[in-house]
Amino acid sequence: MSQATATTGDLPGLIGLERASVAFHSQRVLRDITLWVPRGQTLVIVGESGCGKTVLLKLLVRLLAPTSGRVLFDGQDLALLRERELSQQRLRFGFLFQGAALFDSMTIFDNVAFGLRARGKISEDEIRSRVRQHLQEVGLPAEVESKKPAQLSGGMKKRVGLARALATSPEVMLYDEPTTGLDPIMSDVINELILLIRRRYPVTSIVVTHDMNTVRKVADRVVMLYPLSRLRPEEAQVLYDGPPGDMEAHADPRVQQFVAGKAGADWLNSA
């Protein structure tokens, strides 16, 4: 067994956090989170702004290190990996960033091809075929290949970002607020694409969102985080962990308020 291999025996999931906490100086964002994601599951993480949803995503690919606790992927503790080993593990992830994060100076074709070229050992003919396949898959015509990101709408940029993530054949897809800033129709297009990807590819998906339409449409399982600033020291930060259909009737009124989109008394008192 290598040094980087977990010693916990049979792990309960492909991806896991074990008592993970994150603090930036005196500001605590995540506290004592234990969470396992089985292979093939679509997990949706919800919660108010500032509760640590995006921070949690960054932990999973070691863009951030936990202040305490462990992050494990496929049996390996990411903290024990050398930089080259960590880079290899990151290649197994696809990431759709909140703002698509396209390279403004590149064409759409070169944006989607970027990850493939970075890996090397792939011919330009193969790259061209895969870029066109994935652009078509997300519903974009061949004419967009020569355009720059500034020439596209917000929804089209999101789809380009999704095509770029898919081009490298990831095992895990991470979605950071995939429908933010989009109109209801385009939001539903993105949700349909998330479902399409799950049907076509054997991916494990983690979606961060505050959009309950996305939750209802794509989630196998929902985890709701709550801001630490409004929790008592003994309260768990995860308020809910279960199927989407059970959220509305959950005993915790804070979960019900989030589902209904209503501000509760604790929020009003802290504002």
C-alpha positions in Angstrom: 0.0 0.0 0.0 1.5 3.4 -1.0 1.8 6.2 1.5 -1.1 8.1 -0.2 -3.5 5.2 0.1 -6.2 5.5 2.7 -6.1 3.0 5.5 -9.8 3.0 6.3 -10.5 -0.3 4.6 -13.5 -0.5 2.3 -14.5 3.2 1.8 -18.2 4.0 1.6 -17.8 6.2 -1.6 -15.6 7.4 -4.4 -15.2 10.8 -2.9 -15.2 11.6 0.8 -14.7 14.3 3.4 -13.8 13.1 6.9 -14.4 15.8 9.6 -13.2 18.5 7.2 -13.1 22.1 8.4 -12.0 25.3 6.6 -11.2 28.6 8.1 -9.8 31.8 6.6 -7.9 33.4 9.4 -10.6 33.9 12.1 -13.5 33.3 9.7 -14.8 29.7 9.8 -16.6 28.5 6.7 -16.9 24.7 7.0 -17.0 22.9 10.3 -16.5 19.2 10.8 -18.1 18.0 7.6 -18.2 14.2 7.0 -19.7 13.4 3.6 -19.3 10.4 1.2 -20.4 10.4 -2.4 -20.9 6.9 -4.0 -19.7 6.3 -7.5 -22.4 7.2 -10.1 -24.5 9.4 -7.7 -25.7 12.9 -8.6 -25.3 14.9 -5.3 -26.7 18.4 -5.2 -25.3 20.7 -2.5 -27.6 23.6 -1.5 -27.6 26.4 1.0 -27.6 30.2 1.3 -24.8 32.3 0.0 -21.8 32.1 2.3 -22.5 28.7 3.7 -19.4 27.1 2.1 -20.8 25.3 -1.0 -18.1 26.5 -3.4 -15.4 26.1 -0.8 -16.5 22.4 -0.4 -16.1 21.9 -4.2 -12.6 23.4 -4.1 -11.6 20.9 -1.4 -12.5 18.0 -3.6 -9.9 18.9 -6.2 -7.4 20.3 -3.7 -7.7 23.8 -4.9 -8.1 24.5 -1.2 -6.7 22.4 1.7 -8.8 21.7 4.7 -7.7 23.4 8.0 -8.4 20.1 9.6 -9.8 16.7 8.6 -9.2 14.8 5.4 -10.3 14.7 1.7 -10.2 11.3 0.0 -10.7 10.4 -3.6 -10.7 6.8 -4.8 -9.1 5.6 -1.7 -6.3 8.2 -1.6 -5.8 11.0 0.9 -5.2 14.1 -1.3 -3.0 15.7 1.3 -0.4 12.9 0.9 -0.1 13.1 -2.8 2.9 14.7 -4.5 2.1 17.5 -6.9 2.5 15.3 -10.0 0.2 12.6 -8.5 -2.3 15.3 -7.6 -2.3 16.7 -11.1 -3.0 13.2 -12.4 -6.0 12.9 -10.1 -7.3 16.3 -11.1 -7.4 15.1 -14.7 -10.2 12.7 -13.6 -12.4 15.7 -12.8 -14.4 18.0 -15.1 -15.4 21.4 -13.7 -18.1 23.7 -15.0 -17.3 27.0 -13.3 -19.9 29.5 -12.2 -19.0 32.0 -15.0 -17.9 29.3 -17.5 -14.3 30.7 -17.1 -13.6 30.6 -20.8 -10.4 32.1 -22.2 -11.4 35.4 -23.8 -8.5 35.5 -26.2 -9.2 32.0 -27.6 -11.8 30.8 -30.1 -14.5 28.5 -28.9 -12.8 25.6 -30.6 -9.5 26.3 -28.8 -11.3 26.7 -25.5 -12.8 23.2 -25.8 -9.6 21.8 -27.1 -7.5 23.3 -24.3 -7.6 20.3 -21.9 -7.0 17.8 -24.7 -3.9 19.7 -25.9 -2.6 20.1 -22.4 -2.6 16.3 -22.0 -0.5 15.8 -25.1 -0.3 12.6 -27.1 -3.6 13.3 -28.9 -3.5 14.1 -32.6 -5.1 17.2 -33.9 -7.5 15.1 -36.0 -8.7 13.4 -32.8 -9.0 16.7 -31.0 -11.0 18.2 -33.8 -13.4 15.2 -33.8 -13.9 15.3 -30.0 -14.4 19.1 -29.9 -17.1 18.9 -32.6 -18.7 15.9 -30.9 -19.1 17.7 -27.6 -20.1 21.0 -29.0 -22.8 19.2 -30.9 -23.7 17.2 -27.7 -24.5 20.4 -25.8 -26.5 21.8 -28.7 -24.1 24.3 -30.3 -23.7 24.5 -34.1 -20.4 24.2 -35.9 -20.4 27.9 -36.7 -19.5 28.8 -33.1 -16.1 27.2 -33.3 -14.5 30.3 -34.8 -16.2 32.8 -32.5 -14.8 34.3 -29.3 -16.6 34.1 -25.9 -17.6 37.7 -26.0 -19.7 36.9 -29.1 -21.8 34.4 -27.2 -24.8 34.7 -24.8 -24.4 33.6 -21.2 -26.2 30.3 -21.9 -24.0 29.5 -24.8 -20.9 30.2 -22.7 -22.2 27.8 -20.1 -22.6 25.1 -22.8 -19.1 25.7 -24.1 -17.8 25.3 -20.6 -19.7 22.1 -20.3 -18.3 20.8 -23.7 -14.8 21.7 -22.5 -15.3 19.7 -19.3 -16.6 16.7 -21.2 -13.9 16.7 -23.8 -11.4 15.1 -21.4 -13.8 12.2 -20.5 -13.9 12.9 -16.7 -15.0 10.4 -14.1 -16.4 13.1 -11.9 -18.3 16.3 -13.0 -18.3 19.3 -10.6 -20.9 22.0 -11.4 -20.6 25.3 -9.6 -24.0 27.2 -9.8 -24.6 26.0 -13.4 -27.8 28.0 -13.9 -26.9 31.3 -12.2 -27.6 34.3 -14.3 -29.6 32.4 -16.9 -33.3 32.9 -17.8 -35.7 30.0 -16.8 -35.7 28.4 -20.3 -31.9 28.4 -20.5 -31.6 27.2 -17.0 -33.8 24.2 -17.9 -31.6 23.5 -20.9 -28.6 23.3 -18.7 -30.5 21.0 -16.3 -31.5 18.8 -19.2 -27.8 18.6 -20.3 -26.8 17.5 -16.8 -29.3 14.7 -17.1 -28.1 13.8 -20.6 -24.5 13.6 -19.5 -25.5 11.2 -16.6 -27.4 9.0 -19.1 -24.6 8.8 -21.6 -21.5 8.6 -19.4 -20.7 6.8 -16.2 -20.0 9.9 -14.2 -20.3 10.9 -10.6 -21.7 14.4 -10.4 -21.7 17.1 -7.6 -23.8 20.1 -8.3 -23.6 23.3 -6.2 -26.7 25.4 -6.6 -29.4 27.5 -4.8 -31.9 26.8 -7.6 -34.6 24.4 -6.4 -35.7 23.7 -10.0 -32.2 22.2 -10.5 -32.5 20.2 -7.3 -35.8 18.7 -8.2 -34.7 17.9 -11.7 -31.2 16.4 -11.4 -30.6 15.3 -7.8 -30.4 11.7 -6.6 -29.5 13.2 -3.2 -29.4 16.6 -1.6 -27.1 18.0 1.1 -28.1 21.3 2.7 -25.4 23.4 4.4 -26.1 26.3 6.8 -24.0 29.4 7.5 -21.8 28.9 10.6 -22.5 32.4 11.8 -26.1 31.4 12.5 -25.5 28.1 14.1 -24.9 27.3 17.7 -21.5 25.6 18.5 -23.1 22.2 19.1 -25.2 22.3 15.9 -24.2 20.3 12.8 -23.6 22.4 9.7 -25.4 19.8 7.5 -29.1 20.4 8.1 -30.4 17.9 5.6 -29.0 14.9 3.7 -31.5 12.8 1.8 -33.7 12.6 -1.3 -35.0 15.8 -2.9 -38.6 14.8 -2.4 -38.4 14.8 1.4 -37.0 18.3 1.8 -40.3 20.2 1.9 -41.7 18.1 4.8 -38.5 18.0 6.8 -38.9 18.7 10.5 -36.3 21.5 10.5 -38.1 24.8 9.6 -34.8 26.2 8.1 -34.9 23.5 5.5 -38.6 24.2 4.7 -37.9 27.9 4.4 -35.1 27.3 2.0 -37.3 25.1 -0.2 -40.0 27.7 -0.1 -37.6 30.6 -0.7 -38.7 32.4 2.5 -36.6 34.3 5.0 -36.9 32.9 8.5 -36.7 34.7 11.8 -33.1 33.8 12.4 -32.1 35.4 9.1 -34.1 38.6 9.9 -32.6 38.8 13.3 -29.1 38.5 11.9 -29.6 41.0 9.0 
